[in-house]
Amino acid sequence: MKDYEKIVKAATEGAEKYFPSQMEYLKKFSAIDCGTGNEEGNEKVVNLLKDLLISMGADVEIHHEKGLGRHITAKITPQNPNGKIILNGHIDTVFGEGFTAAHPFHIEGDWAYGLGIADCKSGVMISIFAVKAMQDAGLLPNKEIEFIFNCDEEIGTASGSKLYAKEAQNAEYAFVFEGAEKEDGKDGFVTARRGVILGTIDIEGKEAHAGCAYLEGRSAILEMAHKIIEFYNFNDYEKGIYYNVAPVSGGRPNGIVAGSAHCEFCVAGIPYNSDFAAVEANLKSLENSVTVEGCKVKVNYHTLFPAMEKGEQNTKAFNTLKKPAELLGMEINELYVPGATDGAYFSSLGIPTVDALSAEFKDIHTVNECVNMPSIKERTKFFATVLGCLE
């Protein structure tokens, strides 16, 4: 029988004790330029976290991906574990070199400002110190706890997803530490997200003088205009699957019939992985419907994030939060939201997954990104309680 009073006491005291350390780490973390692909900045972040994780007795491995940086896995394993859980966050941001110097960490009232502080640096700190709080109290679940901190989430996790497939096998649950969600004033935790496909359309035409040899030309831009209209006609407003093109380029000076054209596109809001096949069929069909005779159309695309599908699998993970919420007097909602995160990858591996376990935030991906400091403490206490309650 769990001693819930003891669990809540340890979680509360641990969150209070480690809050200053979390803020000190976030100050250091937010001073590092670590946009995706910034290997020098990524190495600084990895070294910062590696030492902290080793101090907790974790078995730490660094996984170098050339051109991107380093992913971190860190395992805390009891002698005879009864299962395994994954704690996930990402350590890359959307900001380039020099941005942190121009927009340094600072505090205004209850809000701490810093680039990437909400997405997803505070989540990383909450996950680590929630474990540390319960480790101090001897109340961690009898399970292997594996942290996986990914360095390419902001560009779709093409590399990190391979690591997930390898490391997350047989995990009972995946807990993902993206920013907190709210619904009707209640704390929300995400069990379903929509998927995204990105791609390009390239058209090869034939250049010709726009006056003397106009009819000999084959305008790639005219063909692109037809393609864009065709592309937008795929919009499925009933399902909320949206097709969007931007930017568009092509041709040379206006005295020449355009011999080439290029555009990028996004298909967002794909609710179920079964819907991806229909979207892909639409995209492939663009190559077979040439309007301007003599033009050639090439479509390339890739899945940025699969869907994190709504259903019993992820509700099972959400249910692990109910008792801790009850103990702490929280009202919680199970949420279905459009934004994509790495939770989709764990879910697509068949692992019950719940997301949005981090702190309250504002203005992510902007230079005004900030995180609510009291919510860092509250979410640390909450997840520490989750750990203590896990069977």
Secondary structure, 3 states (H helix, E strand, C coil): CCCHHHHHHHHHHHHHHHHHHHHHHHHHHCCCCCECCCHHHHHHHHHHHHHHHHHCCCEEEEEEECCCEEEEEEEECCCCCCCEEEEEEECCECCCCCHHHHCCCEEECCEEECCCHHHHHHHHHHHHHHHHHHHHCCCCCCCEEEEEEECCHHHCCCCHHHHHHHHCCCCCEEEECCCCEEECCEEEEEEEECEEEEEEEEEECECEECCCCHHHCECHHHHHHHHHHHHHCCCECCCCEEEEEEEEEECCCCCEECCEEEEEEEEEEECCCCHHHHHHHHHHHHHHCCCCCCCEEEEEEEEEECCECCCHHHHHHHHCCHHHHHHCCCCEEEEEECCCCCHHHHHHCCCCEEECCCCCEECCCCCCCEEEHHHHHHHHHHHHHHHHHCC
